[in-house]
Amino acid sequence: GQNIDQPTEMTATEGAIVQINCTYQTSGFNGLFWYQQHAGEAPTFLSYNVLDGLEEKGRFSSFLSRSKGYSYLLLKELQMKDSASYLCAVVDMDSNYQLIWGAGTKLIIKP
Amino acid sequence: KAGVTQTPRYLIKTRGQQVTLSCSPISGHRSVSWYQQTPGQGLQFLFEYFSETQRNKGNFPGRFSGRQFSNSRSEMNVSTLELGDSALYLCASGQGEENIGELFFGEGSRLTVL
């Protein structure tokens, strides 16, 4: 079957680093997305990984290990505006390339 | 270029009524997906259309339906509304056929069922 797990909520301090994990089980993995969603707003794209390794984009980095069914989103130099939900989604080519979404991780940044 | 446009942004209906929501994707995008989001929940997949064909369908009852037109605009319809249908309905457009590119989301249509 298909399953994606993320922590429900995390808290971090402004200026610090936080890692949000995502584990998945899917038969036809074909890439993993991370999206950010601020309260009351639409999700916006952060990253896409299809090969193993780390992709860095400014303060945000995303890591993928296909053999372990595992990804993480790393946020550095946290700012208050990073308070949002972070959604992990996997492309399943065995389901006609459907995106399978995790429930999201709510990140709370404290001063 | 213009983003994804969803209409209406807000609407209030009563139980038993039906509702139609509209989504205009980014120009040139052929894929449109619909999602339901309730407070504290992740995105629940409704259906996906590509070039006027329903490519995928989520686990929602038959009261939820959709279609895509030749200009890639899409509509979704919910008949016989229930209180539990109150949610934010998000539409996302994409370029490709295999979901390997970024999805662009609209601002959503917030439906309240009384």
Interface residues (C-beta under 8 A of the other chain):
Chain A: N30 G31 F33 Y35 E41 A42 P43 T44 F45 Y48 V50 L87 A89 V91 M93 S95 N96 Y97 Q98 L99 I100 W101 G102 A103 G104
Chain B: S33 Y35 Q41 G42 L43 F45 E48 R55 N56 L90 E97 E98 N99 I100 G101 E102 L103 F104 F105 G106 E107 G108
